[in-house]
Amino acid sequence: MRKLILSALVAAGLTGASGAALANSGGEPLMKPAFSFNGFFGQYDKGELKRGFEVFHQVCSNCHGLRLVAYRNLADVGLTADEIKTVAAERDIDDAPNDEGIIAKRAGRPSDKYISPFPNEKAAAAANGGAAPPDLSLMAKARVGGPNYIYSLMLGFSEEIPEHHVVPEGKYFNKFFPGNNISMPPQLMDDLVTYTDGTKASPEQMAKDISVFLNWAAEPELDARKSLGLKVMIFLGVFTALLYALKRQIWKNIH
Amino acid sequence: MSGFQSNNKVVNWLDQRLPIFSMMQHSAIEYPTPRNLNYWWNFGSLAGFCLVIMLLTGIFLVMNYSSHTSLAFDSVERIMRDVNYGWLIRYLHMNGASMFFILVYIHMFRNLYYGSYKAPREVLWWIGILIYLAMMATGFLGYVLPWGQMSFWGATVITNLFSAFPVVGSHIVTLLWGGFSVDNPTLNRFFSLHYLLPFVILGLVVVHVWALHTVKSNNPLGIEIKTPADSIPFHPYYTIKDLFGIGLFLMFYLAFVFWAPNFFGEPDNYIPANPMVTPPHIVPEWYYLPFYAILRSFTMDLWIIPAKLQGVIAMFSAILILFFLPWLDTSKVRSAKFRPLYRQFFWLFLVDCLILGYVGGKPAEEPLVTIGQIATAYYFAHFLIIMPLLGKIEKPKALPASISASVLKEKA
């Protein structure tokens, strides 16, 4: 009984501690769509990953970078080697100095990291009314709620602004953004992108797909992690049971 | 010594020149251990096991880490993405730190419950506190290395604490920083010390085990081993019990690593450090939260002592007071099993520590500030008032004649 109380207290203490960062939100509880990668056996959905990439590539990447993801990694979301080459070559990057010491531009290659739309943060801020669009590589890990936050934020724009709330010039009201005034205009409207698999591009569909893609960008190891974890746990379960049986056997005469 | 003799000539040859096999025989096989240890006694060996995991994963992380402010964050992300099984090694290390503290906290509260710190185990207890202090320093230094927002701002807040000391304070801070703000020299020295301190811990663990083997383990009854019937050899009885414990621990630990690797972390630490942007809510790692609450519960300047200095002194005192516990506890009886009053106060103290931990993780707002102040007062009252008084007024229950007598009675 004591042990139970103790473990309950410890658990309560731990969850209390982990909830510490909740202060940092827009006030509304986040929406929680059923992501395929949630839960014990959860894995990424290939269709969602591919569609999410299409949204990112056609919309988000015009302002946001993805600097920790290499073009070659896009094989994971279902792009072929040729498609990866084409996507990589869309933007130019500084080449190494040539024999005369001149630095020319060259097209991106699959081995390059995703080339950001702006050369630096100042340029990004200057082109976007003073607020630089953040890099999205780790967005799904860097916000409380992760993919739920991204999904909610994408659908959280509203015309109904509460009384006494002031939205400054150049900002937009969003229910889930800390402080509720976000610099990014609402993005998702019906058929903003054309999905290659023919799925209807509704705002909810696009919000979900982009959340999945950005979660993959932040946690590309998730599939490998969960499947390795499963094998390790099965092994440990059997192994620990054997150790317990052996312990009982050895201790038989002691008590 | 045990008069060690092997059938293997090479083993005997070596043992006569360096008695390494005799020592193993003496300390890991024959070592007489109380026969009645419960599972709370598994946590010492588990902590040792966890230390080894931390050392190994740490060594492999260093092979791919760059301790420069402009590279640190991205080098960690490279480990997560491009190094083979780098994500596994890093998540093992990250969550291993939390596991290490969970194990050591349970180990310490076990100690408090069964009075293991009392004579003749005071030095054993002291070395344990030194290990705990070294762990706190190591954990803090390690959290700074990924150079995320919480790394940077945590380092700023914690190092600034030292500025509270009069006269020398600002010099200590400059020395810690290696300059006039948290910057590249800070990261470099923190990295160096983060690699050094675990080996200091390892050395302290060796001394801890040495002291343990000199005075032998305490046990749930809190009475000494008197006859051979009271003890059993460490091997195979406790080797198998500890192995079983390791199996259970690994399942708990790896559940976090594989399914909730960022449970103990702060999302803000996945944002690269930015000295120009302060996160809305700076919190240290969960294992410091009770002490963080004690630090923040001093809000009023007194005479010439500013509130910040009071808080810093109280925070350090909260740990240093543990060194005096063997004498603050005036009871002749060790185990709470035979101390009906102390048993109640033990649980109250545990709840008090959890309340402090909760308060430490929340923003400093009412009513939490007041709750934190009361809990801080109780923390010190437990050691300075309750422990000395209890030994005087409490009437302990009768102790059993011996460990074996008690075990045989339970069996019947």
Interface residues (C-beta under 8 A of the other chain):
Chain A: I5 L6 L9 V10 A12 G13 L14 G16 A17 S18 G19 A20 A21 A23 N24 F40 L68 V69 N73 S137 L138 K141 A142 R143 V144 G146 P178 A218 P220 E221 A224 R225 K226 L228 G229 L230 V232 M233 L236 G237 F239 T240 L243 Y244 L246 K247 I250 W251 I254 H255
Chain B: R35 D74 E77 M80 R81 W87 L88 Y91 I102 I232 P236 Y237 I240 K241 L243 F244 G247 L248 L250 M251 L254 A255 V257 F258 W259 P261 N262 F263 F264 E266 P267 D268 Y270 I271 P279 P280 H281 V283 W286 L289 W347 L350 V351 L354 G357 Y358 G361 K362 P363 V407 E410 K411
